[in-house]
């Protein structure tokens, strides 16, 4: 079984008359709050400086953005 990631992959339809070279696998990111039904009380919090750097106060809602070419190398 694959390890859980917030990056999802799909294979788009490639038409026979597409003028451009096809991108065979595309990807997108899903936000962490999608998998958390509600925000439970007492979640750990970042320090104010870490929260400003991360863009969120709660580590459970932090999602680092990786560039698509970095994900392809890991596959």
C-alpha positions in Angstrom: 0.0 0.0 0.0 1.3 3.5 -0.9 2.2 6.0 1.8 -0.4 8.8 2.3 0.5 12.1 0.6 -1.4 15.3 0.1 -0.3 15.3 -3.6 -2.7 13.4 -5.9 -2.0 12.2 -9.4 -4.2 11.6 -12.4 -3.9 10.7 -16.1 -5.8 13.1 -18.3 -7.3 12.1 -21.6 -4.9 12.6 -24.5 -6.8 13.3 -27.8 -5.4 12.0 -31.1 -5.4 15.6 -32.5 -3.8 17.5 -29.6 -1.3 20.0 -31.1 1.0 20.0 -28.1 3.1 17.2 -26.6 0.9 15.6 -23.9 1.6 15.7 -20.2 0.8 12.1 -19.3 0.5 12.5 -15.6 -0.7 15.6 -13.8 -0.8 16.3 -10.1 -2.4 18.7 -7.6 -2.2 19.3 -3.9 -5.0 18.8 -1.4 -5.1 20.9 1.8 -4.5 19.2 5.2 -7.9 20.6 6.5 -9.6 18.4 3.9 -8.7 15.3 6.0 -9.6 16.9 9.4 -13.3 16.9 9.9 -13.1 19.5 12.7 -10.3 21.3 14.5 -10.0 19.5 17.8 -9.3 21.6 20.9 -5.8 21.6 22.4 -3.9 21.2 19.1 -0.2 21.9 19.5 0.8 25.4 18.3 3.9 26.9 16.7 5.6 29.8 18.4 4.6 33.2 16.9 7.8 33.3 14.8 7.4 29.8 13.5 3.7 30.5 12.7 4.6 33.5 10.6 7.1 31.5 8.7 4.7 28.5 8.2 1.6 30.5 7.5 -0.4 28.7 10.1 -0.5 28.5 13.9 -1.1 24.8 14.0 1.5 22.2 12.7 -1.3 19.8 11.8 -2.5 22.3 9.2 0.9 23.0 7.7 1.5 21.8 4.2 4.8 22.4 2.5 4.6 23.1 -1.2 6.9 21.1 -3.4 7.4 21.9 -7.1 6.0 19.3 -9.5 9.4 18.3 -10.8 10.5 17.5 -7.2 7.6 15.1 -6.9 8.3 13.3 -10.2 11.9 12.5 -9.0 10.5 10.7 -5.9 8.1 8.4 -7.9 
